[in-house]
Amino acid sequence: MKKAILDRIVDKKIGVLLVGPTEEEYHLSLQELPTNVKEGMVFRVEIIENKVVVKERVENEEKEIKSRINNKMDKLRNNPKSNYKKL
């Protein structure tokens, strides 16, 4: 099984998954994804005949990713030399 991240939802109809370390892009209809999906969710998937099959959600990896992103954002906000617009 591979890890996939729901990168975005297009027109409220299509979910774009980035699969594996190369982040290969796959498009799935929202009906093929679990209900109430949101961008940034992480899943374990299988590729069968060049088609993605979602097996399970991996919530602990989502928390790790969010924490890593928040830490990077805090560093940008607190760096006086950063061009990042402070909120």
N, C-alpha and C positions, 0 to 999 in steps of 0.2 A: 504494500500500500504506500501511497505517496501523500505528502501534505499539500493542501491547497488553501489559498486565501481568497475570499470573495473580495475582489478588487473594487468592483462597482456594479451598480444596477442601472441598466440602460432602458429608458422609457417605461419603467415599472413593469417590464416584461422579460428582460434578458439579464441573467447573472453572468458576470465575467469572472472566471476563476483563473488564478495564476497557480500553476501546478509544478511542484518540484523545485529543485534548486535553480533550474534555468528559467523558472517562472513562465513556462509555456502557457499560452492563453487559450482557454476553452470557453465557449459560450453555451449556456444552458437556459432553457426557459425556466421561469420561476416555479412552474409546476413540478419540475424535476428536482428542485431544491427543497429542503425542509421549510415548513411554514415559518413566517416571521423572521426571515433572514435579514441580516444587516451587513453593510460593508465592513470589512475587517474581520469577519468571522473566519475561523480556521476549521478545516475539515480534513478527515482522512478519506482519500478517494482511491478508486481503482480505475485504470484505463483498460477498457474492454473493447476491442475492435475499433480503436481510435475514438472512443466515446467515454466520457467521464461518468462514473457511477459514485455518488456520494454515499459513504458508509456510516460516518459518525462525525459529530462535532467535537472539537478538541478545545474546551474552554480554558484549560490551564495555560495553553500556548498563547491564547488571546490576551490573557492577563500579563504574561511576560512581555509580549510585543508592546502593549499599551504602556507598561511601566518603562520599557526602554525608550519609547518615543517621548514620554513625559520627561524623562531625565534629560534627553537631548534638548528638548524645548526649554527646560529650565536653564540649562547651560547657556543656550542662545540668549534668553531673556536677561540673564544676569551678567553676561559678558559686555563690559562697557564699549569694547571695540566692535561689537557685532552690528551689522547693518539690519538685523532682524528688527522689525517694528515692534516695539514693546506695547503690550495690551494694557 
